[in-house]
Amino acid sequence: MEMDALQLPMLYGRVAIAVAALSHALCATFIVGSSVIGAATETIGHVTQNPRFERLSRLIAFTLILTTAGISFLGVTFVFLLNIFWPQFWSHLFHIMFWPLLLEASFFLAEAIFAYTWYYSWDWANQHPSRKRWHLAFGWSAAASSLIAMLMIDMVASYMLTPRPPDDTWAKLFNPTMLYLDTHRIVGNLTWTGFSLAGLYAVGFLRSSREVDRVFYRWAGGVCFLIGFGALLIMPAIGYQYLLRVRHIEPQAFYTLMLGARSWLFDLVAVLYSALVLFGSLYIWRSVRAMSTNDEGGTARRALPISLLVLAVAGLILSQPYQLQHIPGMQVLTDRLINPLGKMQPNKYFALAFLVVFGLMNWLFFFRSFADRFPWWQGQSGTEKERSSPGLLITLSLCAMLMMLTMGWARETARAYNGYLIYGQVRLEDERSTYEGVKNNAATPEAAARRPVSP
């Protein structure tokens, strides 16, 4: 059945789906990260009999069910907008990726069931030790379901950038970038969720009036920061492998992102990554300096200022743009097209290496501070007036959110800027009839299957 044309500019549809997709992705990644972190912290608390981990995992479970409820609305809205603004594309993609999309919905439903059961059975599980194993199983089942659901949707997302022949089931599902994208997103989810939870507990610290709660929120923020900062240092290695695959499979998309008109998005990712490492190390320095009294703490206090200086210089180099003509508004400041300092090899490679190596050293100092005889999170002096450290955690959570959104936008625009909805198969122009009423059958599965797929 033919539908009446929307009689709207295509830009409206692009903006609508971009806002819906990025909002949905932000909540979905938080669900994956929080379910894994929550299950892990409860397991640690059960093994070590540490009540702080028990309280932390319960708070994470509460944020998990809130996010699960919110993403249900966002998911329905996302599909609703796809059917309105991109019906031919959605029909084509759904036809090809029916089973992954069906399994993604099924495992999301399973994640919601296990997550709600996990949270609302907490008091029941604490009534008898034998019930705790069942409760842990609920938490890990929610985490496993969310990871599998993400794997299914990553099959779809990676297929749109590096598609294989639609009639080859295994090739299209396990396309050349699927595993790299999924691995990168798992680590990225832990980064964004770790920092966002740390920011939430920083807000809890600032709003608390009881000393016992302030001590807990300082400790909880430190634990979640430890997870987020550690995962952040792993991301470049996986991201490099992912981009390498894109370069070999879809060189045009790689060029668009790294050297072409959308290279400014990669520069923005570099700025945010450098800010995360630098501000995270500053938070470590303030925390360790506040309470460390033994020899290990003395070493950290001497090494961290030097590390901060190195990280500042490395971040400045990594953030340098190379193709100045692609930076919005840069023409007003300079007529130069190239910035030699922003060259990837060797300048940015060395800068990134310094960020990771010195960031790892700082992470180890912070990890060691938890075993201090006088842990930094138990400090009494200045606790009520101390606001800079919680402020840093809130800043880190905002930077992590912006980095996640920018990376998702960069991956999608690598296709859209070159005029593709599915790279090499479905073009933006194939959806023109939805907006202007022009007859166009190019987006049907049969027509798309006849198009050559990128090698």
C-alpha positions in Angstrom: 0.0 0.0 0.0 1.4 3.4 -1.0 1.7 6.0 1.7 1.2 9.7 1.2 4.4 11.7 1.0 5.4 13.6 4.1 6.1 16.8 2.1 8.9 17.6 4.6 12.6 18.2 4.0 14.6 15.1 4.6 16.6 17.0 7.2 13.7 16.7 9.6 13.8 13.0 9.4 17.5 12.9 9.9 17.4 15.1 13.0 14.5 13.1 14.4 16.1 9.7 14.0 19.5 11.0 15.2 18.0 12.4 18.5 16.0 9.2 19.0 18.9 6.9 18.2 21.5 8.7 20.3 19.1 8.9 23.3 18.2 5.2 23.0 21.9 4.2 22.6 22.9 6.2 25.7 20.4 4.5 27.9 21.0 1.1 26.4 24.8 1.3 27.0 24.1 2.3 30.6 21.9 -0.7 31.1 24.7 -3.1 29.8 27.3 -1.4 32.0 25.3 -1.1 35.1 24.0 -4.7 35.0 27.6 -6.0 34.7 29.0 -3.7 37.4 26.0 -4.3 39.7 26.3 -8.1 39.5 30.1 -7.9 40.0 29.9 -5.7 43.0 27.3 -7.9 44.7 29.4 -10.9 44.1 32.4 -9.2 45.6 30.4 -8.2 48.6 29.0 -11.7 49.0 32.5 -13.3 48.8 34.2 -10.7 51.0 31.2 -10.1 53.3 31.7 -6.4 52.8 28.4 -4.5 53.4 29.6 -1.5 51.4 29.6 -3.6 48.2 26.1 -4.9 49.1 24.8 -1.3 49.4 26.5 -0.2 46.3 25.1 -3.0 44.2 21.6 -2.3 45.5 21.9 1.3 44.4 23.1 0.2 41.0 20.2 -2.2 40.7 17.8 0.7 41.4 19.3 2.9 38.7 19.2 -0.2 36.4 15.5 -0.7 36.7 14.8 3.0 36.2 16.9 3.0 33.0 15.2 -0.2 31.8 11.8 1.5 32.3 12.9 4.6 30.4 14.5 2.7 27.5 11.2 0.9 26.8 9.6 4.2 26.0 12.7 5.3 24.0 12.8 2.1 22.0 9.1 2.3 21.0 9.6 5.9 20.0 12.7 5.0 17.9 10.9 2.3 16.0 7.9 4.6 15.6 10.1 7.3 14.0 11.8 4.8 11.8 8.4 3.7 10.4 7.4 7.4 9.8 10.5 8.9 8.4 12.5 5.9 7.0 9.9 3.2 6.1 11.7 1.8 3.0 15.0 1.6 4.8 13.4 0.1 7.9 11.5 -2.5 5.9 14.7 -3.5 4.0 16.8 -3.7 7.2 14.1 -5.6 9.1 13.8 -8.1 6.2 17.5 -8.8 6.2 18.1 -8.7 10.0 14.8 -10.2 11.2 16.4 -12.8 13.5 18.9 -10.5 15.3 16.2 -7.9 15.8 13.8 -10.5 17.2 16.5 -11.9 19.5 17.5 -8.5 20.7 13.9 -7.7 21.7 13.6 -11.1 23.4 16.8 -10.7 25.4 15.9 -7.2 26.4 12.6 -8.6 27.8 14.6 -11.2 29.6 17.0 -8.5 31.0 14.0 -6.5 32.3 12.5 -9.6 33.9 15.7 -10.6 35.6 16.6 -7.0 36.6 13.2 -6.4 38.3 13.4 -9.8 40.0 16.9 -9.0 41.1 16.0 -5.7 42.7 12.7 -6.6 44.3 13.9 -9.9 45.8 16.8 -8.2 47.7 15.2 -8.4 51.1 13.9 -11.9 50.4 17.5 -13.0 49.6 18.9 -11.5 52.7 16.6 -13.5 55.0 18.5 -16.8 54.4 22.1 -17.5 53.1 20.9 -20.2 50.7 18.8 -17.7 48.8 21.7 -15.4 48.1 22.9 -17.7 45.3 19.6 -17.4 43.6 19.8 -13.7 44.0 23.3 -13.6 42.4 22.0 -15.7 39.6 19.2 -13.1 38.9 21.8 -10.4 38.7 24.2 -12.2 36.4 21.3 -13.4 34.2 20.3 -9.8 33.7 23.9 -8.9 32.8 24.2 -11.8 30.4 20.8 -11.0 28.8 21.9 -7.3 28.2 25.2 -8.4 26.7 23.5 -10.8 24.3 20.9 -8.2 23.3 23.8 -5.7 22.6 25.5 -8.4 20.5 22.4 -8.8 18.4 22.1 -5.0 17.8 25.8 -4.8 17.0 25.3 -7.3 14.3 22.8 -4.9 12.8 24.8 -1.8 13.3 28.1 -3.2 12.0 26.2 -4.7 9.0 25.0 -1.2 8.0 28.7 0.0 7.7 30.4 -3.1 6.4 27.6 -5.2 4.8 28.0 -8.6 3.3 25.7 -10.3 0.7 22.2 -10.4 2.3 21.6 -14.0 1.2 24.7 -15.2 3.1 23.4 -15.5 6.6 26.6 -16.1 8.5 28.6 -13.5 6.5 26.1 -10.7 7.1 25.7 -11.5 10.8 29.4 -11.9 11.5 30.5 -9.2 9.1 34.2 -8.0 9.2 33.6 -5.3 11.9 31.0 -7.0 14.1 33.3 -8.5 16.8 35.5 -5.3 16.9 32.4 -3.1 17.3 30.9 -5.3 20.0 34.2 -5.5 22.0 34.7 -1.8 21.7 31.2 -1.1 22.9 31.5 -3.4 25.9 34.6 -1.5 27.1 33.0 1.8 26.2 29.8 0.9 28.2 31.9 0.2 31.3 33.7 3.5 30.8 30.6 5.6 30.4 28.6 3.7 33.1 31.5 3.8 35.6 31.9 7.5 35.2 28.2 8.2 35.3 27.7 6.2 38.4 30.6 8.0 40.0 29.0 11.3 39.1 25.7 10.2 40.7 27.4 9.2 43.9 29.2 12.6 43.8 25.8 14.3 43.8 24.8 12.0 46.7 27.9 13.0 48.6 27.1 16.7 48.1 23.5 16.3 49.2 24.2 14.1 52.2 24.0 15.5 55.7 25.2 12.5 57.7 28.9 11.7 57.9 28.4 7.9 57.5 26.6 8.6 54.1 29.3 11.0 52.9 32.0 8.4 53.6 30.0 5.8 51.7 29.4 8.0 48.7 33.1 9.0 48.6 34.0 5.3 48.6 31.3 4.3 46.1 32.3 7.1 43.7 35.9 6.0 43.9 35.0 2.3 43.1 32.9 3.3 40.1 35.6 5.7 39.0 38.2 2.9 39.2 36.1 0.9 36.8 35.4 3.7 34.4 39.0 5.0 34.3 40.4 1.5 33.9 38.1 0.7 31.0 39.0 4.1 29.4 42.6 3.1 29.1 41.7 0.0 27.2 39.5 1.7 24.6 42.3 3.0 22.3 43.7 -0.4 21.5 40.3 -1.9 20.6 39.3 1.3 18.7 42.5 1.1 16.7 41.7 -2.4 15.5 38.2 -1.4 14.7 39.2 1.5 12.6 41.8 -0.6 10.9 39.1 -3.0 9.7 36.9 -0.1 8.5 40.0 1.2 6.6 40.4 -2.1 4.7 36.7 -2.9 4.1 35.2 0.6 3.5 38.1 3.0 2.8 35.8 5.8 1.7 34.1 5.8 5.1 37.4 5.7 6.8 38.7 8.6 4.8 35.6 10.6 5.6 36.0 10.1 9.3 39.8 10.4 9.6 40.8 12.9 6.9 37.6 14.1 5.3 34.7 16.4 6.1 33.8 14.6 9.3 37.3 14.4 10.7 36.4 17.1 13.2 34.3 14.6 15.0 37.3 12.4 15.5 39.2 15.5 16.8 36.3 16.1 19.2 36.6 12.5 20.5 40.4 13.1 21.0 39.6 16.2 23.0 37.1 14.4 25.2 39.4 11.4 25.7 42.3 13.7 26.7 40.0 15.5 29.1 38.9 12.3 30.7 42.4 11.0 31.3 43.6 14.4 32.6 40.6 15.2 34.8 40.6 11.6 36.0 44.3 11.8 37.0 43.6 15.1 38.7 40.9 13.4 40.8 43.4 10.6 41.6 46.0 13.2 42.7 43.5 15.0 45.0 42.3 11.8 46.5 45.7 10.2 47.1 47.2 13.5 48.4 44.4 13.9 50.9 45.0 10.8 53.0 48.1 8.8 51.9 50.7 8.6 54.7 52.8 5.6 54.0 55.8 5.2 51.6 53.5 4.2 48.7 51.4 7.3 49.2 54.5 9.4 49.3 55.7 8.0 46.0 52.3 8.8 44.5 52.3 12.3 45.8 55.7 13.0 44.1 54.9 11.2 40.8 51.4 12.4 40.2 52.2 16.1 39.6 54.8 15.1 37.0 52.3 12.8 35.4 49.7 15.5 35.2 52.1 17.7 33.3 52.9 15.0 30.9 49.3 14.2 30.4 48.4 17.9 29.7 51.1 18.1 27.0 50.1 14.7 25.5 46.4 15.7 25.5 47.1 19.0 23.8 49.0 17.2 21.0 46.3 14.5 20.6 43.6 17.1 20.4 45.3 19.0 17.6 43.3 18.9 14.3 45.1 18.0 11.1 42.7 19.0 8.4 41.9 22.5 9.4 39.5 23.2 6.5 37.0 20.7 7.9 36.8 22.3 11.3 33.5 24.4 11.4 34.4 28.1 11.7 38.1 27.6 11.4 38.2 29.6 8.2 37.5 32.8 10.2 40.7 32.3 12.2 43.2 31.0 9.6 43.6 30.3 5.9 45.9 27.3 6.5 44.5 23.9 5.4 46.9 21.6 7.3 48.2 21.7 10.9 51.5 19.7 10.9 51.3 19.2 14.7 48.1 17.3 14.3 49.6 14.6 12.1 48.6 11.1 13.3 51.9 9.4 12.7 54.0 9.8 14.8 52.7 12.8 16.8 49.3 11.5 17.9 50.5 7.9 18.3 53.1 9.1 20.8 50.6 11.4 22.5 48.1 8.6 22.9 50.8 6.2 24.2 51.8 8.7 26.9 48.1 9.2 27.9 47.6 5.5 28.3 50.9 4.6 30.0 50.8 7.5 32.5 47.1 7.1 33.0 47.7 3.4 33.9 50.4 4.4 36.4 47.9 6.8 38.0 45.2 4.1 38.0 47.6 1.8 39.9 48.3 4.5 42.5 44.6 5.0 43.0 44.0 1.2 43.2 46.7 0.9 45.8 45.2 3.7 47.8 42.2 1.5 48.7 44.6 -0.7 50.7 46.1 2.2 52.7 46.0 2.0 56.4 44.2 5.3 56.4 42.1 5.2 53.2 41.4 8.5 51.5 37.7 7.9 51.4 37.5 7.8 55.2 39.1 11.2 55.7 37.4 13.5 58.1 39.3 16.7 57.5 37.5 19.0 55.0 34.8 16.3 54.2 31.9 18.7 54.6 33.5 21.5 52.6 35.2 19.4 50.0 33.5 20.0 46.7 36.2 19.9 44.1 36.6 16.1 44.0 32.9 15.5 43.6 32.9 18.3 41.0 35.5 16.4 39.1 33.5 13.2 39.1 30.4 15.1 37.8 32.6 16.7 35.1 34.0 13.3 34.1 30.5 11.8 33.8 29.5 14.6 31.5 32.6 14.2 29.4 32.1 10.5 29.1 28.5 11.0 28.0 29.6 13.4 25.3 32.3 11.1 24.1 29.9 8.2 23.8 27.4 10.3 21.8 30.2 11.7 19.6 31.6 8.2 18.8 28.1 7.0 17.9 27.5 10.0 15.8 30.9 9.6 14.1 30.2 6.0 13.1 26.8 6.8 11.7 27.9 9.9 9.8 30.7 7.9 8.1 27.8 6.3 6.1 25.4 9.2 5.9 27.9 11.8 4.7 28.6 9.5 1.7 24.9 9.2 1.0 24.3 5.7 2.4 21.8 4.3 4.9 23.4 0.8 4.4 26.8 1.2 2.9 26.9 0.2 -0.7 23.3 -1.1 -0.7 20.7 1.5 0.3 21.2 5.2 -0.3 19.6 8.3 1.2 18.1 9.1 -2.1 16.2 5.8 -2.1 14.0 7.2 0.6 13.3 10.4 -1.3 9.8 9.2 -2.3 8.8 9.2 1.4 9.4 12.9 1.6 8.6 14.2 -1.9 6.3 11.5 -3.3 8.7 10.5 -6.2 8.3 7.0 -7.3 11.4 5.0 -6.4 11.7 1.3 -6.0 15.5 1.2 -5.5 15.2 0.4 -1.8 13.3 -2.8 -2.2 15.2 -5.9 -1.0 15.3 -7.3 -4.6 16.7 -4.1 -6.0 19.2 -3.7 -3.2 20.4 -7.3 -3.5 21.3 -6.6 -7.2 23.6 -3.8 -6.2 27.3 -4.6 -5.9 28.4 -4.8 -2.3 31.7 -3.1 -1.3 34.6 -5.6 -1.3 
